[in-house]
Amino acid sequence: MDRKTILVWFRNDLRIHDNEILLRAVERSQTIVPVYCFDPRYFVDTDLGTQKTGVLRAAFLRENVAALQRDLQALGGDLIITQGCPEEILPQIAEEYKVNEVYHHREVAYEETKISALVEAALWKMQINLRHFIGHTLYHKEDLPFPIKDIPDAFATFRKKTERESSIRPELGRPNTVRIPEGMDTGRLPSLSELGFSKTAIEYANNLRLQGGEQVALQHMNSFLYGDQDTLGYSRLSPYIAVGALSPNTFYHAVRDAEHTTLDKKRVEQIILKLLWRDYYRFMFKKHGNQFFQAGGMTGKPPASIADDQKQFDSWKTGKTGHPIVDGSMKELNETGYITHHQRAIVAAYLIYQLKVNWLKGAAWFEEKLLDYGPASNYGSWAHAAGVGSSAKDNKPTDIKKLSARFYPKEALVFGS
Ligand SMILES: Cc1cc2nc3c(=O)[nH]c(=O)nc-3n(C[C@H](O)[C@H](O)[C@H](O)COP(=O)(O)OP(=O)(O)OC[C@H]3O[C@@H](n4cnc5c(N)ncnc54)[C@H](O)[C@@H]3O)c2cc1C
């Protein structure tokens, strides 16, 4: 066996199953040092006056990190939980445990990749390599029929070519045991107060209705596939996929398996299509980078907005616009951290086209509130809602009336004729 020590840097991949960095590190080393850092840069206010991470998502994240630690312990390992910037903390841990290499999953959005670059530079000074793995998408970048710079912007073309010319890899196995250095100091899970939340905010976190961790995620996935299915067909698995407690690849293969039992071909195709949208946004972020954080997005032509939009924005985010569907959805979002896709489409279109508020503010509010927040899916979807997204054909305003009439036949009348 290789006598190496490999540090496994967990980020949005908080699971044991189908986790390449964990599996490969265990295979290629004598001991591994699993680490999760609560990075203070994710617990600050944005320039738009919103929080980068709201208290519900912070509480959910804590649960998932704690669950990962328990799962690693069950395999004989453990997890070092720290609070601080990874580019400062990881080199210290690497030195302490004489680490030879660091493994992590590559991210796509600007802030995340910047942090990876800082870590890479700090490790490089110690002559330690940061090895990048792909693990967040169904399709591996290397398996795509085109390099990132040539990925078609049109979603339909991306989908057609990818499905025709590329394939999804099989699910990876789990390590049976995890060996860590003797006496490894595992740190401590920071409290919500240590993460900067006020007493009132912390009380609000009692609203969290989802338990964290991969075991809950896998149970939830199985009851979605084999239990009584939500009539609208929403799995509500997105919070688990976003923190990585559920691998999208595992979900994909489980959906394919269910095709032979509980799901018909059409339902399977619908779910896979959604997972493909998720891949698409991540690849588009890799291709177009920061353009997704600009009001003009990909087209350079932001939708018309009013100059002083704070009042309208406040009424929208607190659910006080006077429109029951929008208000009900916003209250639900604020209370639970989740609303369905059609609710997101309705409230986004309402903010942009009825209230004429800068869409970046809406995206920032979702960033604070959503349990499943991910930069690519969120800003990619908002950019499309605002008509400035990467897939020109999908840059069309949501027909609020039609969508509301379908999902809320009674309340839809308030949108008028
Ligand atoms: C304005 C707006 C903002 C959004 N922000 C986010 C976000 O921050 N994070 C996020 O995960 N999704 C986001 N979505 C996409 C989508 O609404 C959610 O993924 C979905 O509602 C999650 O619910 P579910 O797990 O029941 O999804 P299902 O319908 O069960 O779909 C299965 C999985 O596919 C993925 N998925 C589904 N639809 C999409 C989509 N349109 N784009 C990308 N991935 C998709 C999710 O991982 C989801 O769990 C946003 C959509 C809109 C319109």
Ligand as a Chemical Component Dictionary entry (heavy atoms), coordinates in Angstrom:
data_LIG
# 
_chem_comp.id                   LIG 
_chem_comp.type                 NON-POLYMER 
_chem_comp.pdbx_formal_charge   0 
_chem_comp.three_letter_code    LIG 
# 
loop_
_chem_comp_atom.comp_id 
_chem_comp_atom.atom_id 
_chem_comp_atom.alt_atom_id 
_chem_comp_atom.type_symbol 
_chem_comp_atom.charge 
_chem_comp_atom.model_Cartn_x 
_chem_comp_atom.model_Cartn_y 
_chem_comp_atom.model_Cartn_z 
_chem_comp_atom.pdbx_ordinal 
LIG C1  C1  C 0 -35.518 31.648 -10.488 1  
LIG C2  C2  C 0 -35.042 30.230 -10.228 2  
LIG C3  C3  C 0 -33.980 30.004 -9.340  3  
LIG C4  C4  C 0 -33.539 28.687 -9.100  4  
LIG N1  N1  N 0 -32.508 28.477 -8.219  5  
LIG C5  C5  C 0 -32.042 27.209 -7.996  6  
LIG C6  C6  C 0 -30.959 26.964 -7.099  7  
LIG O1  O1  O 0 -30.351 27.876 -6.518  8  
LIG N2  N2  N 0 -30.580 25.673 -6.888  9  
LIG C7  C7  C 0 -31.201 24.618 -7.540  10 
LIG O2  O2  O 0 -30.835 23.463 -7.303  11 
LIG N3  N3  N 0 -32.173 24.845 -8.431  12 
LIG C8  C8  C 0 -32.624 26.089 -8.679  13 
LIG N4  N4  N 0 -33.660 26.287 -9.571  14 
LIG C9  C9  C 0 -34.114 25.158 -10.401 15 
LIG C10 C10 C 0 -35.310 24.374 -9.867  16 
LIG O3  O3  O 0 -36.386 25.224 -9.581  17 
LIG C11 C11 C 0 -34.980 23.559 -8.616  18 
LIG O4  O4  O 0 -33.846 22.760 -8.855  19 
LIG C12 C12 C 0 -36.134 22.625 -8.262  20 
LIG O5  O5  O 0 -37.288 23.373 -8.012  21 
LIG C13 C13 C 0 -35.773 21.790 -7.068  22 
LIG O6  O6  O 0 -36.869 21.033 -6.654  23 
LIG P1  P1  P 0 -36.880 19.439 -6.772  24 
LIG O7  O7  O 0 -35.704 18.885 -6.057  25 
LIG O8  O8  O 0 -38.221 18.982 -6.350  26 
LIG O9  O9  O 0 -36.661 19.245 -8.305  27 
LIG P2  P2  P 0 -37.067 18.016 -9.327  28 
LIG O10 O10 O 0 -38.134 18.557 -10.149 29 
LIG O11 O11 O 0 -37.337 16.790 -8.509  30 
LIG O12 O12 O 0 -35.761 17.838 -10.161 31 
LIG C14 C14 C 0 -34.703 16.919 -9.816  32 
LIG C15 C15 C 0 -33.390 17.682 -9.624  33 
LIG O13 O13 O 0 -32.989 18.287 -10.846 34 
LIG C16 C16 C 0 -32.378 19.564 -10.597 35 
LIG N5  N5  N 0 -33.196 20.583 -11.270 36 
LIG C17 C17 C 0 -34.528 20.547 -11.482 37 
LIG N6  N6  N 0 -34.930 21.589 -12.238 38 
LIG C18 C18 C 0 -33.811 22.309 -12.498 39 
LIG C19 C19 C 0 -33.553 23.494 -13.225 40 
LIG N7  N7  N 0 -34.526 24.150 -13.888 41 
LIG N8  N8  N 0 -32.313 23.968 -13.269 42 
LIG C20 C20 C 0 -31.301 23.328 -12.632 43 
LIG N9  N9  N 0 -31.472 22.175 -11.932 44 
LIG C21 C21 C 0 -32.704 21.679 -11.875 45 
LIG C22 C22 C 0 -32.374 19.742 -9.079  46 
LIG O14 O14 O 0 -31.123 19.334 -8.575  47 
LIG C23 C23 C 0 -33.489 18.815 -8.616  48 
LIG O15 O15 O 0 -33.351 18.348 -7.317  49 
LIG C24 C24 C 0 -34.143 27.606 -9.804  50 
LIG C25 C25 C 0 -35.182 27.862 -10.690 51 
LIG C26 C26 C 0 -35.643 29.151 -10.889 52 
LIG C27 C27 C 0 -36.782 29.392 -11.847 53 
# 
loop_
_chem_comp_bond.comp_id 
_chem_comp_bond.atom_id_1 
_chem_comp_bond.atom_id_2 
_chem_comp_bond.value_order 
_chem_comp_bond.pdbx_ordinal 
LIG C1  C2  SING 1  
LIG C2  C3  SING 2  
LIG C2  C26 DOUB 3  
LIG C3  C4  DOUB 4  
LIG C4  N1  SING 5  
LIG C4  C24 SING 6  
LIG N1  C5  DOUB 7  
LIG C5  C6  SING 8  
LIG C5  C8  SING 9  
LIG C6  O1  DOUB 10 
LIG C6  N2  SING 11 
LIG N2  C7  SING 12 
LIG C7  O2  DOUB 13 
LIG C7  N3  SING 14 
LIG N3  C8  DOUB 15 
LIG C8  N4  SING 16 
LIG N4  C9  SING 17 
LIG N4  C24 SING 18 
LIG C9  C10 SING 19 
LIG C10 O3  SING 20 
LIG C10 C11 SING 21 
LIG C11 O4  SING 22 
LIG C11 C12 SING 23 
LIG C12 O5  SING 24 
LIG C12 C13 SING 25 
LIG C13 O6  SING 26 
LIG O6  P1  SING 27 
LIG P1  O7  DOUB 28 
LIG P1  O8  SING 29 
LIG P1  O9  SING 30 
LIG O9  P2  SING 31 
LIG P2  O10 DOUB 32 
LIG P2  O11 SING 33 
LIG P2  O12 SING 34 
LIG O12 C14 SING 35 
LIG C14 C15 SING 36 
LIG C15 O13 SING 37 
LIG C15 C23 SING 38 
LIG O13 C16 SING 39 
LIG C16 N5  SING 40 
LIG C16 C22 SING 41 
LIG N5  C17 SING 42 
LIG N5  C21 SING 43 
LIG C17 N6  DOUB 44 
LIG N6  C18 SING 45 
LIG C18 C19 SING 46 
LIG C18 C21 DOUB 47 
LIG C19 N7  SING 48 
LIG C19 N8  DOUB 49 
LIG N8  C20 SING 50 
LIG C20 N9  DOUB 51 
LIG N9  C21 SING 52 
LIG C22 O14 SING 53 
LIG C22 C23 SING 54 
LIG C23 O15 SING 55 
LIG C24 C25 DOUB 56 
LIG C25 C26 SING 57 
LIG C26 C27 SING 58 
# 
